[in-house]
Amino acid sequence: MVENRRAVTLISHLILWFGVLLVLFPIWIAFVASSHSSEALLSGTVPLWPGDRLLLNYRQIFLGGGQSTLGVPLLRMLFNSLVMALGIAFGKILISVLAAYAVVFFRFRLRMLCFWLIFVTLMLPVEVRILPTFQVVADLGLLNSYTGLTLPLIASATATFLLRQFYLTLPPELLEAARVDGAGPIRFLFDILLPLSRTNLAALFVILFIYGWNQYLWPLLITTDESYYTIVMGVQRLLAVGDNEVQWNIVMPTTLLAMLPPVGVVLIMQRLFIKGLIETEK
């Protein structure tokens, strides 16, 4: 029995290591490509070991070629993506917390109708309603602005639903005890409900940050000013060179830099993120 368990454990670890290598291999290829010249990458063979142009390539995208062949500094595109991702993440969480709080803890007419109307919007992603949304943003003069990048995307039926399901697991005695202690709705929200929702909010923040960071269609539609380009748009435009040769020694380091913020968020918040997803009461 012990030997069988050891064999199963060994096989499980081998499968996990194979999966890790399978995921990391494209990242390794991107890192290797970022350390070679453009001519070496266009020779027809993909190098598997780093070259001698790593620092030169990164220096080119930050300094010499710091415009990334787009006329937009790389740091500017990273900043735009960061503003958009943080704005969407915090905006979605704020609205979802208030909406779920109102639906669960307040009693008013048509309460469940309001919730189901919110829930139905899951079937209407931004791609479906993109034309009327664009028209509204254009009429409000929000094109080429951070507000236009973030505001139309901050409503989230998914986050509202998840928080509502968590709030429903809380015992009603908790609300009664808060009322006995003289806590009003605002104090109950900030002093009791939000601390209890910490892991849920952390998990939602990670998911929503990555969602906002990876947005491509919406910023492509509403930005004509290059100073509002996001890093995802920058990578795509580096690839869209027509009949010219793609500068892979510029594309690859730009892609790796675009990966760093989402990866950093996941690594920093991984404990809360995992806890928020696997706790038994969720």
C-alpha positions in Angstrom: 0.0 0.0 0.0 2.8 2.4 0.9 4.7 1.6 -2.3 1.6 2.2 -4.3 1.1 5.6 -2.7 4.8 6.5 -3.4 4.3 5.5 -7.0 1.1 7.6 -7.3 2.9 10.5 -5.6 5.9 10.2 -8.0 3.7 10.1 -11.1 1.6 13.1 -9.8 4.8 15.1 -9.3 6.1 14.2 -12.8 2.8 15.3 -14.3 2.9 18.6 -12.4 6.5 19.2 -13.5 5.7 18.4 -17.1 2.8 20.9 -16.9 5.1 23.6 -15.4 7.7 23.1 -18.1 5.0 23.2 -20.8 3.8 26.5 -19.4 7.2 28.0 -18.9 8.7 27.0 -22.2 7.1 29.8 -24.3 8.2 32.3 -21.7 11.7 30.9 -21.9 11.6 31.2 -25.7 10.4 34.8 -25.4 13.3 35.6 -23.0 15.8 34.0 -25.3 14.5 35.9 -28.3 14.8 39.1 -26.4 18.5 38.6 -26.1 19.3 38.1 -29.8 19.5 40.4 -32.8 16.6 40.6 -35.3 18.8 39.0 -38.0 19.4 35.9 -35.7 15.7 35.5 -35.1 14.8 35.7 -38.8 17.4 33.1 -39.8 14.8 30.3 -39.8 15.9 28.6 -36.5 14.7 29.5 -33.1 17.6 29.8 -30.6 17.2 28.0 -27.3 19.9 29.8 -25.3 20.3 33.5 -24.5 22.4 35.7 -26.7 24.6 38.7 -26.1 22.1 41.5 -26.9 19.9 41.3 -23.8 20.9 44.6 -22.3 21.1 46.3 -25.7 17.6 45.3 -26.7 16.1 46.5 -23.4 18.1 49.6 -23.6 16.7 50.2 -27.1 13.1 49.9 -26.1 13.6 52.2 -23.1 16.1 54.7 -24.5 17.4 54.7 -28.0 14.3 53.1 -29.5 12.3 54.0 -26.5 9.4 54.9 -28.7 9.0 51.2 -29.6 8.7 52.2 -33.3 5.2 53.6 -32.4 6.0 57.2 -31.4 4.9 56.3 -27.9 7.3 55.7 -25.0 7.1 52.2 -23.5 6.7 53.5 -20.0 3.8 55.6 -21.1 1.9 52.6 -22.5 2.7 50.6 -19.3 1.3 53.5 -17.3 -1.9 53.7 -19.4 -2.5 50.0 -18.9 -1.9 50.3 -15.2 -4.3 53.1 -14.8 -6.9 51.2 -16.9 -6.4 48.0 -15.0 -6.5 49.6 -11.5 -9.5 51.8 -12.5 -11.5 48.8 -13.7 -10.6 46.6 -10.8 -11.4 49.1 -8.0 -14.4 50.4 -9.9 -15.9 47.0 -10.3 -15.2 46.1 -6.7 -16.7 49.3 -5.3 -19.9 49.0 -7.4 -20.3 45.3 -6.7 -19.8 45.6 -3.0 -22.5 48.3 -2.8 -24.9 46.5 -5.1 -24.5 43.1 -3.2 -24.8 44.9 0.1 -28.0 46.6 -0.9 -29.6 43.4 -2.4 -28.8 41.2 0.7 -29.2 43.5 3.7 -31.9 46.0 2.6 -35.5 45.2 2.1 -37.2 47.2 -0.6 -39.7 46.6 -3.3 -38.5 44.8 -6.5 -35.2 43.9 -4.7 -34.8 40.6 -6.5 -35.9 42.1 -9.8 -33.1 44.5 -9.5 -30.6 41.7 -8.8 -31.8 39.6 -11.7 -31.6 42.6 -14.1 -28.0 43.0 -13.0 -27.4 39.3 -13.4 -28.9 39.3 -16.9 -26.2 41.7 -18.1 -23.8 38.7 -18.0 -25.3 37.9 -21.4 -24.4 41.4 -22.7 -20.6 41.7 -22.6 -19.0 44.9 -23.9 -18.5 43.4 -27.3 -22.2 43.0 -27.8 -23.1 46.5 -26.7 -20.0 48.2 -28.1 -21.6 50.5 -30.6 -24.2 52.1 -28.2 -21.5 52.3 -25.5 -19.1 54.0 -27.9 -21.8 56.5 -28.9 -22.5 57.4 -25.3 -18.8 57.8 -24.5 -18.3 59.9 -27.7 -21.4 62.1 -26.8 -20.0 62.7 -23.4 -16.6 63.8 -24.8 -14.7 61.0 -23.1 -12.7 59.7 -26.1 -9.0 59.8 -25.6 -9.3 59.9 -21.8 -8.7 57.7 -18.8 -12.3 58.1 -17.8 -13.4 56.7 -21.2 -11.0 53.8 -20.9 -12.3 52.7 -17.5 -15.8 54.0 -16.8 -17.8 51.9 -19.4 -16.2 48.7 -18.1 -16.5 49.0 -14.3 -20.0 47.5 -13.9 -19.6 43.8 -13.0 -22.5 41.4 -12.7 -20.1 38.5 -11.9 -18.5 40.2 -8.9 -22.0 41.3 -7.7 -23.2 37.8 -7.8 -20.2 36.3 -6.1 -20.3 38.8 -3.3 -24.1 38.4 -2.9 -23.6 34.6 -2.5 -20.9 35.2 0.2 -23.1 37.7 2.1 -26.0 35.2 2.1 -23.8 32.8 4.1 -23.3 35.3 6.9 -25.6 34.6 9.9 -28.5 37.1 10.4 -27.4 37.3 14.1 -24.4 39.3 12.9 -26.6 42.1 11.6 -28.8 42.0 14.7 -25.7 42.2 17.0 -24.4 45.2 15.1 -27.8 46.9 15.5 -27.8 46.3 19.2 -24.3 47.8 19.5 -25.7 50.9 17.7 -23.9 50.3 14.3 -25.6 51.9 11.4 -25.5 50.6 7.8 -22.3 52.4 6.9 -20.5 51.3 10.0 -21.7 47.7 9.6 -20.4 47.8 6.0 -16.9 49.2 6.8 -16.3 47.7 10.2 -17.8 44.2 9.8 -18.7 43.3 6.2 -15.6 44.5 4.4 -13.1 42.8 6.8 -15.0 39.6 6.5 -14.9 39.9 2.7 -11.1 40.5 2.6 -10.3 37.2 0.9 -13.2 37.5 -1.6 -12.2 41.0 -2.5 -8.5 40.0 -3.0 -9.5 37.1 -5.3 -11.8 39.5 -7.3 -9.1 42.1 -7.5 -6.6 39.7 -9.1 -9.1 38.5 -11.6 -10.4 42.0 -12.5 -6.9 43.5 -12.7 -5.9 40.9 -15.2 -9.2 41.5 -17.1 -8.5 45.2 -17.3 -4.8 44.8 -18.2 -5.6 42.5 -21.1 -8.3 44.7 -22.6 -7.6 45.4 -26.3 -10.8 46.0 -28.3 -12.2 48.8 -26.2 -9.1 51.0 -25.9 -8.4 50.3 -29.6 -11.9 51.7 -30.4 -11.9 54.9 -28.3 -8.2 56.0 -28.5 -6.9 57.9 -31.5 -4.3 59.8 -29.5 -1.1 57.8 -29.3 -0.5 59.0 -25.8 -3.4 56.8 -24.6 -2.2 53.6 -26.2 -2.0 50.6 -23.8 0.8 48.1 -23.8 -1.4 45.4 -25.3 -2.1 47.8 -28.2 1.6 48.5 -28.4 2.5 44.8 -28.8 -0.1 44.3 -31.5 1.1 47.3 -33.4 4.6 46.1 -33.3 3.4 42.9 -35.0 1.3 44.7 -37.6 4.1 45.9 -39.9 2.6 44.9 -43.2 5.3 43.8 -45.7 8.1 44.8 -43.4 10.0 42.4 -41.2 8.8 42.1 -37.6 11.5 43.3 -35.1 11.3 40.3 -32.8 14.2 41.6 -30.7 11.8 44.5 -29.8 8.5 42.6 -29.7 9.8 39.9 -27.2 11.2 42.2 -24.5 8.1 44.4 -24.8 5.9 41.3 -24.3 7.9 40.2 -21.3 7.6 43.6 -19.7 3.8 43.6 -20.4 3.6 40.3 -18.4 5.3 41.6 -15.3 2.5 43.7 -13.7 -0.2 40.9 -13.8 2.4 38.3 -12.7 3.5 40.6 -9.8 -0.1 41.1 -8.7 -0.7 37.3 -8.7 2.5 36.6 -6.7 1.9 39.3 -4.2 -1.7 38.3 -3.5 -1.6 34.6 -4.2 -2.3 33.6 -0.6 -5.4 35.7 -0.3 -6.4 34.8 -3.9 -6.2 31.1 -3.2 -7.9 31.4 0.1 -10.7 33.4 -1.4 -11.4 30.7 -3.9 -11.2 27.5 -1.9 -12.6 28.4 1.5 -15.5 26.0 2.2 -18.1 28.6 2.9 -17.6 30.4 -0.5 
